Amino acid sequence: MNIRNNIAISESGFVFDPSTGDSFSLNPVGLEILLLIKQGNTSEQISDLITSRYQVEKSVFERYYFDFTSMLKQYHLLVDNE
């Protein structure tokens, strides 16, 4: 998965899609996950990082991660290249 190239992401979690004019706000964990995706980390790498950093069970994280990435795809911020 990759974040579309034209998506602007601020340090505060503000996400802007210039092609549609839509903007979104992410909480700090959402921003961290989005940046990990943008850096090219795999789903497994992201899962390992987040579950160790925030002490959350892997199955719980994976459920929320799937929901989060599905939402990003729905808003055309994320493209699936797998």
N, C-alpha and C positions, 0 to 999 in steps of 0.2 A: 504494500500500500504506500501511496505517496500523497502528500499534500499538493494540490495544484500550485503551480509556480506563481500565479498572480495573486495568491492569497496573502494579505498583510496580517502579521501577528505582532501585537505590541507586548512589551514586557509585563504589562498589567493584566493581560489576558483578553484584550480586545482583538477580535478577529474581523477583518473586513474583506468582502468579496467585491472587487471593483467591477466585475462583469455584470453583477445583479444589483449592486448597491446595498446588499444585505450586510448587516453587522451582527456580531454575536459577542457575548461576554462569557468567559470561562472562569471557573474557580481555579485556585492554584494547582490542584492535582490535574484537572483537565488540561490546563496549559502545559504542565510538565509532560503529560502523555502526548499531547499534540506535537510538542517540540521533539520528543523521542521518535515519533513517527517521521517527522520532517528530517531528522538526522539519519534516517534509514534503518533504524532498529527493527528487528523482526518482532512479531507478536510475542514470541517466547521470551526474547530478551526484555521486552517491556514488562511482561508479566513477572519475570524474575526480579527486575529492578524495583518495581512498585511493591510487590509482596514483601520483599525484604526491607525496604525502606519504611513502609507503613504498617508492617506486621498484620497483613490481611491474608485470609486464606485464599489460596490460588483459585479455587472453584468460585468463590465470591467475586474476586477481581475479574476473572474471565467472563462472568455473566455481565458485569457492568461494562467491561471493555467492549464486548460484542455490541451492547446497546449503544455505547458512545460512538463506536466506529460506524455503526449502521446509521446513526443520526448524521454523522459527518458526510456519509455517502448520499443520504437523502437530500442534504443541502448542497450537494455537488462540491464540497470542499476537499473530499478525499477521492482518489481514484484507485481502483484495485488493479494492480498490475501483475498479480500472481497467476 
